């Protein structure tokens, strides 16, 4: 059940069972009906999520990777980077769990909040409502698993892609290398995370339809394997530029502050 009113289910890409509009058509529909700024509904909640979710992932991953690199000649192997990102350092799992409340607010605010509504003003009513504080962590298990996958796709794949690009000898450690490596990482992250994103969004937008994550995944699977990749293109359009900008700025900040990184 959707709280955003009549007609909204036709434009929600990940939780609907039939795609009635593609990305461009949906964007034009939103602009025509609600104005251009409606495309940025939930921006404050999204920023709140990034401040809690991404900062946790990056901090744990870099700390654990630097610890593994102590006394080592050259960078750690790829499998260690994956373990650090997903499970070993719990970067993704911890970040996903910590970011779940803000992610919950983000999903709800995009679907039902008036434009410009700040995250705390959505967060407080949810906490005080009949749904309770527990509802803020609805889908936390999927979000934590998704956090592990996106951390592998972004951080581990970025480090490995950058290492392979530099190993060719054709490119130096410059902004084009950072762009190319982060583009590859964004594509990997989108492919890894989209099935979990679909399940997570369905769980967060549910009102008791699913008994749990497994039940939600089974119900989604009944729509066919491609149901897990519904909305892949919009997800890639969102995640790839986000990944590129994140690492391009991060590398420039590292360079500015003199932080040496072992890829």
C-alpha positions, 0 to 999 in steps of 0.5 A: 500500500502506498501512502503518497496518494493515487497514481504514485504506484505507477512511478515507484520503480522498485516496489511496483510489480508492473513498470508503467513508466520508464525513468525519463517518463517518470521524471517528466511526470514528476516535474509536470505534476509537482515541479522540478524541486520534487525530484529532490524530495527526501534530500535532507534524509538522503544527506543524513543517511550518507553522513551516518552510513558512508562515513562509517563504512569508509572509516572502518574500511580504511582503518582495517586496510591500513592495519593489514598493510603494516609491514607488507610490501605492496598492497594487500590482495583483493580477497583481503580487501573484500573481507575487510569491506564485507565482513572482516572489518564489518565496514559494510555490515556496521555502516548498513545497520547504522544508516538504516533509520535515515534510509527508512526516513529517506524512503518514506519522505520520497513517497509521502513527505511534502517537499523540503521536509527535514529528516528529523521532522519525519523521524520524530513522528515515526518514533512516536507513532504506533509503529514505534522505534523498531520500525526505524530498523525495518529491513536492517538485516537487508540494509546491513547485507546491502552495505556489505555488498556496496562496500565491496563494490565501491571500496574494494573494487575501486582499490583493485581497479585503480591498482590494475589501471596503474599496473598497465603503466599507461596512466599515472595516479591522476584524476583520470585514473580516479575517474576510470577506477571509480566508474568501474567500481560504481558499475560493480556496486550497482550490479551487486546491490540492485537485488538487495535494494529491491528487497530492502525497498519493498521491506521498508515500504511494506505495512505487514505484507511480508513475514520477513526478508526471506518471504519478501525475497520469495515473493519478489522471485515469483515475478521472475529473476529480472524482478531483482534488477527492476530499476537497474538503469536509474540505480546505475544513474544514481550510484555511478556518478555518486561513486565517481564524485566520492572518489575523485573528491576523496583522492583530491582531499588525500592529496591536499592533506598529504595522506599516502594511500596503499592501493 
